[in-house]
């Protein structure tokens, strides 16, 4: 690997770490909006619409530049052929994910929501077997068993200040499933279309569906700065950074690097909101994160194989 290649890879890792750091602020942003009187159900559509609006402007400008420099227009033929994948990604990756995350934070706190969100690599392993025809290996089964133990330990934790309930566990696990779609559905689409264009489609589409479902209302007074932060700093910028990072870093290593996100989110929950899970909950949360990390690393050989590269 030459000096230029090492420099690009280093920038790729830096971009992924930046994305993870910005995503970790979602918990704080959600809590602050809640304190201003905004219901958790209203946050998802506003996040999708503001972030999607940024990507829509970005895609339009890119298309104008392309037309000026080369005289060509954006080719959407690949997207038309995969319209089912796009709709599925919008439903799971935006409608479900964006709706469940703020509800999980509201129901159980920042720490619990982000620990459960990072069950995502386990759902990726399950989804790969169920929908993509991959084989379930022993490492995957062990990791799933450890995750089940970890979630159970969190569910029965005592002595903490985090609200562990069926509601908080349910929304948290649903968040993990929504996040997993970015690797099951998004990764398939990123290989055939620019991420900027894809996000310019799925975020507004998912945001409009969410707006209809929840009955979108005008935000409470004083909430706009936090909403803009949610849409720009916690959505548009990290998605843009991560999209750049995964072009320079293999996806399985990108997932591992992004694991700093739940650690930062939990630390912020502890430092700002004095959240704590209790001893059993901490053990369970650590088990979830370790199992997810092991799953991402164990899948690296399969991600690097020629069959996977051409899928």
N, C-alpha and C positions, 0 to 999 in steps of 0.2 A: 504494500500500500504506500503510495507516494505521499509527499507532504501535503499536496492539495487535497487528496482524498481524506487524509487524517483531519485536516482542517474542516472539511465539509461534514464529516461524521461528528466532530466535536460540536459544530454549530447545530447539527441535528439533535444531539442529546440536550444541548442548551435550550433549544426550542421546545422539546418535550417537557423538560423540567419547568420551563416558564409556563407552559400550558397547565401542568399539574398544579403549580402554585396558584394560578388564577382560578382554576376550578375549585381549589380548596376554600376559596372565599365565598362559595355559594352558600355555605351554612350561615356565615355571618350576615350576608346580604338578606337571606330569607328571614332570619331572626329579626333583623332591623325593620324589614318591611312589615313583619307581623306586629311588631311593637307600634308601628304607625297606623295600625288598624286594617291592613290589607289581608283578606283571607288567603290561606295557602292555595286554595283552588284557583285564585285569580293570577297567581304569579307565573304559572307555566305558560299560559297563552301570551302574556305580555313579554316574557323572556323570548319565546319563539318568534313573535312578530317583530320585536326590536332587533334581535340578532339576525333574523332572516332578512329584514330590511337592509341591514348593513351588507349582507352578502349579495343581495339583489343589486344594490348600487355598485358593489365591487365587480360583479359579473358583467353588468352593463358597460362600465368603464373599460374593462378588459376587452370586451367585444368591440367597442369603438376603437380602441388602440389597435387591435388585430386588423380591423377593417382598413384603418388608415395606413398601417405599415405594409400589409400584404394583400389587401383587397379582398380578403376572405371573411366569411361570416362564421359564427359558431355553428358547428354541426351537432345537432341533437338526435341524429339517427340512432346512435348507440343507446341513448336514454329511452327512445320510443320502443326499441326492441326489448327493453328491460323495465317496462312500465309497471309490471307487477311487483318487481323488486323495489322500485322506487316508492310505490304506494305502501308496501309492507314496511319499509324503512321509516316512512313518515308516520305510520300508525304506531309502531313499536318504539322507534328511536326518538320520536318527538311527542306524540300524544300521550303514550303510556309513561315514558321516562320523565318528561317535563311535568306531567301531572303528579306522579308519585313521589318525586324527590322532595318538593316543598311540604307535601303532606306527611312524608316520613319524618322530616325535620320537626315539623309542628307537633307530631304525635309522640316522638321519642327523643328528640334532641339531635344536635349536630353529630355527636360522636357515634351514636347508634346507627343513624342513617348512613353515614359514610362507611362504617364497618360492613354493614349489610350490602351496600352498593357494590363493595368489592368482593362479593360472591360471584361477580360477573365471569371471571375465567372458568369457574365451575359450570355455569350455564353455557358458556361457549363450548366446553367439552361435551356436555350433554346434547347441545344443539347440533354439534358436528356429527355426532352419532345418529341422532334422530332424523336430521334433515339433509345432511351432506354425505351420509353413507360412510363416515369414518369409523375405524375400529376403536372400541373402548379398551385402553390398555390398563395394566395393573396400576400404574402411577395415577391415572385418572380416577380409578375406583377408590384408591386409598385417599386421594385428595378430597373426593366427594364425602367419604366417611368422616374425615377430619372436619370438614366444613359443617356437616350435620351436627357433629359433636359440639363445634364452636357455637353454632347458632342456638343449640339447645342450652349450652352453658350461659350464653347471654340472656336467653329467655328466662332462665331460673336464677339469674344473678340476684344477689341481695346486698344491701348496704350501700348502693350507689344512688346518685341523684338523677340518673337517666330513667325516663318512663318506659319500662319494658312492658308491652302489652301485645295482645293479638293484633291490634290496629297498627302499632308501630312496627312490629315484626313483618306484618303483611305488606305494608307500604314499602318497607326497606327492602324486602326480598323482591318485590315487583320492580323497584328501582334497579336492582342488580340485573334483572332480566332485560329491562329497557337498555341499560348500559351495554349489555352483552351484544345487543343488535348491531352496535357500531363495529364489532369484529366479525359477526356472522353475516350481516347484510351489507353494512357499509364498506367493508373491505372488498367484497365482490364488486361493488359499484365503483369504488375509487380506482380500480384497475382499468376502467373503460371511460371514465368521465372526470373532468377536473373537479376536485372537492368543492371549489368555490361555486361552481355551477350547481352541483348536487345540493349543497346547503341552501343555495338561493331558491331551490324548488321545495325541498322537504320542510324547511323551517316555516316559511309562510303558510304552506299547505297544512302542516300539522297545527300551526298556531290558529288558523281559521277554524279548523275542526274543533280544537279545544275551546275556542271562544264561543262557538255555538253550544257546545256541551255544557259549559259552566255558566253561560249567560254573562259574557264579559261586561264589566262595569268600569266606569271612569275611576282612576286610582284616587285614594285618599289624598288630602292636601299634604304637601311636603314629601310625598313618596317618589316624585319624579327623579331626583338625583340618584336614589338607590335603584330605581327601575332602569335608568340609563346605564348605570354601573353593571346591573345584572345582564342586560342585553349586549353591552359592548365589551366590558372587561371580563365577564364570566362566561361569555358565549362566543361572540365574534372573534376576539383576539386569541383566546386559547385554541379554538377550532382551527384558526389560520396557522398558528404556531405548530400545532400538532400535525396538521396536514403537511407542512414543510418538513417536520422532523421525521415522519415515517417514509419520506422519499430518500432520506439519507441513512436511516437506521432500520435494520430488519424489524418487522412488526412484533415478533416475540420479545425482542429486546426493548422495543418501545413500550410494550405493556409493563415490563419489569420496571423501567425507568419511571413510568407514570404511577407506580405504587407509592411514591412519596406523597401523592394527593391525600389518601385517607389518613396518613400519619400527621400531615400538616393540619388537616381538618379536625382531627381529634385533639391535637395540641391547642388549636384555636378555641375549641369548645371548652377545654379545661381552663385555659388562661382567661378567656373573656367571660364565659358563662358559668364557670366553676362546675362543669359537668364531671361526673365520674361514674363508672360502671360498677364499682365494687370488685373485690378480688376475683370471684368466679367469673364475672363479666369480662374483666381484663384478660383472663386466661382464654375465655371463649373468643374474644375479639382477636387476640393474637393468633389463635388457631385458625380463624377464618383467613386472616391476612397471609399467614405462612402457607396454608394450603393453596391459596390463590397464586401466590408467588411461585410455589413449586409447580403448579399446573402450567403456568406460563413458560417456565424454564424447561419443563419436561417436553412441552410441545415444540421446542425450538428445532429439533431434528426434523420433525414432520413439516414444519414451516419452510425449512431450507431445502427440502427434497424437490427434485425436478417435477414430480407429479403435482405438488402443491403450487409450485411457481407458475405452472401453465393452466391451473384450474380456472 
